[in-house]
């Protein structure tokens, strides 16, 4: 991408947009429904995550076992 110069004699000035890279980290909670909701509540109370960032606990198909997932993204330092 080039910006057009304001006067007729100058050549175009190269312009590149900065790249934004992200690191991704997934937290997975696996266990009883109550244990999962309590752990999510503790992470929220600590300010580590928002409750809406977590998936609803989903049954795994094993008796009484559920899974919930949260994905965190953060910008990487160059």
N, C-alpha and C positions, 0 to 999 in steps of 0.2 A: 504494500500500500504506500502510495506517495502523496504528499501534500503539494498542491500547486503553489508555486511562488507568487508573490504579489507583484513583482516587477517582471518585465519580459526577458531580461538578460540572465537571470539566475536559473540554475538547473534545479530539478525537483529535490526536495529534502527527504531522505528516506525516513520512514517512521514505522516502527514495529510496536505492536501491542505487547505489554508484558505478559508472560505466561504465568498461570496460576496452577501450581501443582498441589495436590492434596494427599495426605496420608489417611488411610481408612483403618479403623479399628472396630471390630465387632465384638460385642459382649453377648454371651449366651448364658442364660440361666436355665438350668434343667433340674426339675425336682417337683415336689408337691406344690399344688396351686397356692396354698397359704404361704409357703416358704418363699415362693417366687414373688408374690405380691408384697411380702414383708421386706425382702431384699431390695426390690425396686423402691419402696418407700424410704428405706435407709439411704440409698444412693441419692434420692431426691432431697432428703433432709440434709445431707452433706453438701449439696450444691453441685454434685458431680453430673447429674443428668436431670432432664425434665421428664415427668411421668409420660407425657405424650410422645416422647422419643422411643419408648418401648412398644413392641408389638403386644397385642393381647396374648395372654398365655394360651397356648394351643396344645391340645392333647397329643401325645406322641403315639398313642395306640397301646402303650404299656399301662398297666393298671395304676391309676392315680398319678401318672407322671405327665408333666407339662413342660413346654419350652417357651421362652420369651427371648427376643433378640433386640438389641439396640445397636445402631451403627453411628459411630462418631467420626466426623471428618475434621481435619485441621490443616491449615496451610503449612506447607513445608518451607523450611528456611533454605535459602540457596547457599 
